[in-house]
Amino acid sequence: MELNTEKIKTELKKRDWSVYRLAKEMGMANQTLYKILNDGGNNYTLATVQRIANALGVPPKELLE
């Protein structure tokens, strides 16, 4: 399974959030999140998916393809 980075970017646009803001909401370094999102969604853990989902208020399964 891959992380659906387009879905995450769409959710960010809806909220008018930057990747930096999402990283702050997650308590993660923004460089790490940029790398995950720009790496095509191949380099992540399930815990990271959960943290992204919690920050965006969406179910984690929506973020996976």
N, C-alpha and C positions, 0 to 999 in steps of 0.2 A: 504494500500500500504506500501511496505517496501522499504527502501533504498537499492539499488543494490551495496553493498559494494565491491563485486568482480569487478564490472565495474570501480569503483573508483580506486581500487588497480591496475587494468590493465592500467588505464589512468596515474596513478603515475609512473608505470614502463616504459611506453612509453616515458615519459618526464624525466626519471631518477630523479624523485623527491621523497623526503621522506614525511611522514605525517607531520613532522615539517615544511617543506617548504610549503606544501599546507595550513597549518594552518596560516603561516605568510602571504601568498598571500591573504587569506580570512580575515585576521585581527581577528583571533580567537585564543584562547588559545589552544596550541597543546594537552593538557590533555583532553580538551573537545572533540576535534576531534577524538583522540584515543578512547575515551569512545563510541562515536557514531559509529565508524567503528568496534569496537570489541564487541559491544552490539548486533550484528546481524542486525543492521540497523533499529531497532524499536524505537529508542529514538531520534527523530529529528523534526525540524519544517520546513515548506515549505520555510521560509526565509533562513534557513541553506542550503537546497537543492539548492536554487538559488545562494547562495554565492559559493558553491562548483562548480556548473556548470559554473559560471562566471570565477572562477579562472582556471578551466580546459579548458574553451572554448568549452564546449559541451552544447547541449540543456538540460534543466532540466529534461525533460521526459525520457531521456536516463538513468538517474540515479535512476529511480523508477521502481519497478517490480509490 
